[in-house]
Amino acid sequence: MTLLLDTHVWLWLQATPEKLAPSTLAKLEDPGVALVLSVASAWEIAIKHALGKLALPCPPMPYVSTRLARHGLRTLPVELHHALGVADLPPLHSDPFDRILVSQARAEGMTLVTADPNVLRYGGLMLPA
């Protein structure tokens, strides 16, 4: 099983894992489950940090990079078919970062882990955080 983490889920996993449901946290900690962070999430983290909307203990480059390496997560680049796949999504959510994550999860056959009720409305392979 491969889990694509929504940005907030990845951030919670780093700093406040108690925000995650125990069953979800157990899956995220299972060594047999592959965890993936989209490059779109790294972009979102960088933007929110630069705008002062996301406090981090250090700049985004070392924060994200070291934690990805520490936990063995791989990154998923945003490909053309991911971007164009957004056109096939119903307008359930207006956030472009969330919409690209849904498109990526669908295109790659990954389960998207999120606590966002609007994202969960897309259905398909979703795991509530």
C-alpha positions as CSV (number, residue, x, y, z in Angstrom):
1,M,0.0,0.0,0.0
2,T,1.2,3.5,-0.8
3,L,-0.1,6.5,1.1
4,L,0.1,10.0,-0.3
5,L,0.1,12.4,2.6
6,D,-1.9,15.7,2.5
7,T,0.3,18.6,3.6
8,H,-1.3,19.0,7.0
9,V,-1.0,15.2,7.7
10,W,2.7,15.3,6.9
11,L,3.2,18.3,9.2
12,W,1.2,16.7,12.0
13,L,3.3,13.5,11.6
14,Q,6.4,15.6,12.2
15,A,5.2,17.7,15.1
16,T,1.9,16.7,16.5
17,P,1.1,13.0,15.7
18,E,-1.5,12.9,18.4
19,K,-3.8,14.9,16.0
20,L,-4.0,11.8,13.8
21,A,-6.5,9.0,14.5
22,P,-4.7,6.1,16.3
23,S,-5.6,3.7,13.4
24,T,-4.3,6.1,10.8
25,L,-1.1,6.7,12.8
26,A,-0.6,2.9,13.0
27,K,-0.8,2.7,9.2
28,L,1.7,5.6,8.8
29,E,4.1,3.9,11.2
30,D,3.8,0.5,9.5
31,P,7.1,-0.4,7.8
32,G,5.3,-2.2,5.1
33,V,3.4,0.9,4.0
34,A,5.2,3.3,1.6
35,L,4.7,7.0,2.4
36,V,4.9,9.7,-0.2
37,L,4.9,13.5,-0.1
38,S,4.0,15.4,-3.2
39,V,6.3,18.2,-4.4
40,A,3.1,20.3,-4.4
41,S,3.0,19.9,-0.6
42,A,6.6,21.1,-0.3
43,W,5.7,24.1,-2.4
44,E,2.7,24.8,-0.2
45,I,4.9,24.6,2.9
46,A,7.4,27.0,1.4
47,I,4.7,29.5,0.4
48,K,2.9,29.4,3.8
49,H,6.2,29.7,5.6
50,A,7.2,32.7,3.5
51,L,3.9,34.4,4.1
52,G,4.2,33.9,7.9
53,K,1.3,31.4,8.0
54,L,3.3,28.4,9.0
55,A,5.9,28.5,11.7
56,L,8.7,26.0,11.4
57,P,11.7,25.5,13.7
58,C,14.0,26.2,10.7
59,P,13.7,27.2,7.0
60,P,11.6,24.9,4.8
61,M,14.6,23.6,2.8
62,P,16.3,21.9,5.7
63,Y,13.1,21.2,7.6
64,V,11.4,19.2,4.8
65,S,14.6,17.7,3.4
66,T,15.9,16.3,6.7
67,R,12.5,14.9,7.8
68,L,11.9,13.2,4.4
69,A,15.2,11.5,4.7
70,R,14.8,10.6,8.4
71,H,11.5,8.9,7.7
72,G,12.3,7.4,4.4
73,L,9.6,9.2,2.5
74,R,9.9,9.6,-1.2
75,T,8.6,12.6,-3.1
76,L,6.1,12.6,-6.0
77,P,6.8,15.2,-8.7
78,V,3.9,17.0,-10.3
79,E,3.6,15.6,-13.9
80,L,1.7,17.0,-16.8
81,H,-1.0,14.3,-16.5
82,H,-1.5,15.2,-12.8
83,A,-2.0,18.8,-13.6
84,L,-4.4,18.1,-16.4
85,G,-6.3,15.5,-14.3
86,V,-7.6,18.4,-12.2
87,A,-9.9,19.2,-15.0
88,D,-11.8,15.9,-14.5
89,L,-12.5,16.7,-10.8
90,P,-15.9,18.0,-9.7
91,P,-15.7,21.5,-8.1
92,L,-15.9,20.2,-4.5
93,H,-12.9,22.1,-3.3
94,S,-11.3,25.3,-4.5
95,D,-7.8,24.9,-3.0
96,P,-5.4,24.1,-5.9
97,F,-2.9,22.2,-3.7
98,D,-5.7,19.9,-2.5
99,R,-7.0,19.4,-6.0
100,I,-3.6,18.4,-7.4
101,L,-3.1,15.9,-4.5
102,V,-6.5,14.3,-5.4
103,S,-5.5,14.1,-9.0
104,Q,-2.0,12.7,-8.2
105,A,-3.5,10.0,-5.9
106,R,-6.0,8.9,-8.5
107,A,-3.4,8.9,-11.4
108,E,-0.9,6.9,-9.3
109,G,-3.3,4.6,-7.6
110,M,-2.3,5.9,-4.2
111,T,-4.5,6.3,-1.1
112,L,-4.7,10.0,-0.1
113,V,-4.5,10.6,3.7
114,T,-6.3,13.7,4.7
115,A,-8.4,15.3,7.5
116,D,-10.0,17.8,5.1
117,P,-13.7,16.9,4.8
118,N,-14.0,18.6,1.4
119,V,-11.2,16.5,0.0
120,L,-12.7,13.3,1.5
121,R,-15.9,14.1,-0.5
122,Y,-14.0,13.2,-3.7
123,G,-14.2,9.6,-2.6
124,G,-12.0,6.9,-4.1
125,L,-8.9,5.8,-2.3
126,M,-9.0,8.0,0.8
127,L,-7.9,7.4,4.4
128,P,-9.3,9.9,6.9
129,A,-6.6,11.2,9.1
